[in-house]
């Protein structure tokens, strides 16, 4: 065990050295700031955009992004000109949110909401071109959809996914929509771009994402935004139920409770920021 740990530590040191041969604290902080800048952006960023935002020469940034890409902290888009967070960054963020102290605090809010609504509630976030489940508390009802935290689901046919799209600035939304394949998951999935755009405008107007059997047949869902200090949607709180037990209108009746819980979660996340 000790030998394996030493090997992993040695490997990590070797990988990190690739970010900068000097491995100075200043350059390590630049790498963290680079990741933070991409994480907070509304769309994948180009080297030129990063250079302008961070006031750092493109040549310096290129070495960083190449090293971070090799390590899995960044992904280069298919156009090979823009970058977004990679799986290793996502997993690190997921583990942070799921550490004991943070989890206990947000789980209490989820558990209270599930008792009120009687249905499974999820905490989700945008991860590239997909939705990622951060955490969930399940209903005690025997008929339920089980999804593990860390699971990815599509944007275009889920309540959280459509909410994230609707909340984006129009330009960023258009860029992201161009990268999506509107694959039919059920007969009710919206696969026409024009119809999806109209749906997103409605969601943007009412501030609630809905899924009317678009992702899983016989399952409906609603989602509300969790906002940061600047009012941006940084996560979503969703509730879903089988149509054998609840209709979409039944879930919509619980939106006020969800919005109160979302405000509590936002206050908790923002106090940690």
Secondary structure, DSSP 8 states (H G I E B T S, - for coil): -HHHHHHHHHHHHHHHHTT-TT--HHHHHHHHHHHHHHHHSSS-EEHHHHHHHHT--HHHHHHHHHHHHHHTSEEE-TTSSEEEE-HHHHHHHHHHHTSHHHHHHHHHHHHHHHHHH-SEEEEEEEETTEEEEEEEE--SSSS-----TT-EEESTTSHHHHHHHHHS-HHHHHHHHHT-----SSTT----HHHHHHHHHHHHHHTEEEEESSSSTTEEEEEEEEE-TTS-EEEEEEEEEETTT--HHHHHTTHHHHHHHHHHHHHHHHHH-
